[in-house]
Amino acid sequence: WDHIQGFPFFMPAYTPGNHFRIHSAHGVGRSFEKIFRGLMDPAYFPVALGDMAGKLHFVEVTGPLQYGNVSVRSTFSNHPGVNLAYRFQMDARSVTYLTDHETYQAMHQATDFAVKQDRLIEEICRGTDLLICDAQYTDDDYKIKKGWGHSRFRDTVALGLAAGVKTLALFHHDPWHEDAQLDAIEGSARELIKQAGSSMGCFAAKEGQGIASP
């Protein structure tokens, strides 16, 4: 529910002439589109999905996509329900968006399955210019929230280093973390990178932040 509850309030979807492609995997037991229609059932919301004036096209992702000069790859992340990570390749530039993800080995230990799945995640991140990645928890947070579908920041740093990422954006901040805690996490992440002898850039993502291509 928390993944899509903002959609009924997405005002551009009410504007005639606007056209949107909405991408995700097939829902658990129901199609992706049916989940959205259920979200805007009259029992929950006064406007039905079909009443939106914009044109909506739901795309269930089953493989690579191509839009102009942008190619898109996806893979499943480790999160309750269904969630996808995306890699956008634009000529020589790439951005990987991996949110709502819990490192498999942190959750399951180093089983064959966990190692294999972590490698799949690592490969979609390989050499990306910018990895925007779930880094919600500290070690103390994780003690009581293991299995919730989010990563410790140190596991996210380890992923970035292993995948040869150029810049890492720490993302999906815990809503209970104040700015001072986020600053401390950012500093600790940079220290881990320094200790590893890496030049990978790292910052805590901020609302409204713009990132210039070098």
Salt bridges, closest charged atoms under 4 A:
GLU33 OE2 - ARG37 NH2 2.92
GLU60 OE1 - HIS26 ND1 2.98
ASP100 OD2 - HIS3 NE2 3.11
ASP100 OD2 - HIS79 NE2 3.19
ASP100 OD1 - HIS172 NE2 3.44
GLU122 OE2 - ARG126 NH2 2.78
GLU123 OE2 - ARG126 NH2 2.48
ASP129 OD1 - ARG93 NH1 3.63
ASP129 OD1 - LYS166 NZ 3.24
ASP134 OD2 - HIS150 ND1 2.62
ASP139 OD1 - ARG152 NH1 3.89
ASP139 OD1 - ARG154 NE 2.82
ASP140 OD1 - LYS143 NZ 3.37
ASP141 OD2 - HIS177 NE2 2.85
ASP155 OD2 - ARG152 NE 2.69
ASP174 OD2 - LYS145 NZ 3.47
GLU186 OE2 - ARG190 NH2 3.68
